[in-house]
Amino acid sequence: MAQVTIEDVAKAAGVSTFTVSRALRGMDHVAPRTREKVLQAAKELNYTVSKAASALASGQTNRVALLSRDRIAGWFMGELLDGLYDVFNPARYDLLIYRAGNAEERSGFFPICRPIAMPTH
């Protein structure tokens, strides 16, 4: 069976996909009765939000990348990864781990990322 799309929910509720998106995200400017219709249609169709589609629409992937030039091993890295997971998982962020050994490999990541912190050494 094909995955239910936002278009399917919109058709079932008799509204636009824009309205479905706003209603499912709990945003303003959706009448209570309309929101109720959308939520009911989504429930009846077993609709689940596509993370990929949400990322495209919002421009946010909810992903955090750890870029390391060294092997990810040992006590410190294990503790670091556990801590990162404990922080980002409840916030519904995916933690991506990459190993890029030299400056050229690392620089390839920066055009697609929005760095929060970039060590200089």
BATI-146553 format. One line per 10 residues: number of its first residue (from 1); for each residue x, z, y of C-alpha. Coordinates in steps of 0.25 Angstrom, whole numbers, plus 5000, padded with zeros to 4 digits. Layout:
<pts>
NUM) X Z Y | ...
</pts>
This chain:
<pts>
1) 5000 5000 5000 | 5005 4996 5014 | 5009 5007 5024 | 4998 5010 5034 | 5002 5006 5048 | 4998 5010 5062 | 4990 4997 5063 | 4982 5002 5050 | 4979 5015 5057 | 4975 5008 5070
11) 4966 4999 5063 | 4959 5010 5055 | 4957 5018 5068 | 4953 5007 5077 | 4964 5009 5087 | 4977 5002 5091 | 4991 5005 5084 | 4995 5011 5098 | 4983 5021 5097 | 4987 5025 5083
21) 5001 5027 5087 | 4997 5036 5098 | 4987 5044 5090 | 4996 5046 5078 | 5007 5051 5088 | 4998 5061 5095 | 5000 5054 5108 | 4990 5055 5120 | 4980 5045 5124 | 4973 5044 5111
31) 4959 5049 5111 | 4956 5060 5101 | 4946 5052 5093 | 4956 5040 5092 | 4967 5049 5088 | 4958 5054 5077 | 4954 5040 5072 | 4969 5036 5071 | 4973 5049 5064 | 4961 5047 5054
41) 4965 5033 5052 | 4980 5036 5050 | 4976 5047 5040 | 4966 5038 5032 | 4977 5027 5031 | 4988 5037 5027 | 4996 5032 5039 | 5010 5037 5041 | 5018 5034 5053 | 5030 5024 5051
51) 5043 5030 5056 | 5048 5016 5058 | 5037 5012 5066 | 5037 5024 5075 | 5051 5023 5077 | 5049 5009 5082 | 5038 5012 5091 | 5044 5025 5097 | 5058 5020 5098 | 5062 5033 5091
61) 5067 5034 5076 | 5067 5049 5075 | 5081 5047 5068 | 5094 5054 5071 | 5107 5049 5066 | 5119 5056 5062 | 5131 5047 5063 | 5144 5052 5057 | 5158 5046 5056 | 5162 5055 5045
71) 5156 5058 5031 | 5144 5067 5031 | 5148 5078 5022 | 5152 5092 5022 | 5146 5105 5026 | 5145 5102 5041 | 5138 5089 5040 | 5128 5094 5029 | 5124 5105 5039 | 5123 5095 5051
81) 5114 5086 5043 | 5105 5098 5038 | 5104 5103 5053 | 5101 5089 5058 | 5090 5087 5047 | 5084 5101 5050 | 5083 5096 5065 | 5078 5082 5063 | 5070 5082 5051 | 5059 5091 5057
91) 5059 5082 5069 | 5056 5070 5060 | 5069 5064 5063 | 5077 5056 5052 | 5092 5059 5051 | 5101 5047 5049 | 5115 5049 5045 | 5126 5038 5047 | 5140 5038 5044 | 5148 5029 5053
101) 5163 5031 5052 | 5169 5023 5064 | 5166 5021 5078 | 5161 5007 5076 | 5151 5011 5065 | 5146 5023 5074 | 5144 5014 5086 | 5134 5005 5079 | 5124 5017 5078 | 5124 5020 5093
111) 5116 5008 5098 | 5104 5011 5089 | 5105 5026 5091 | 5102 5035 5103 | 5114 5045 5102 | 5111 5060 5105 | 5125 5064 5103 | 5138 5056 5101 | 5150 5064 5098 | 5163 5058 5105
121) 5173 5062 5094
</pts>
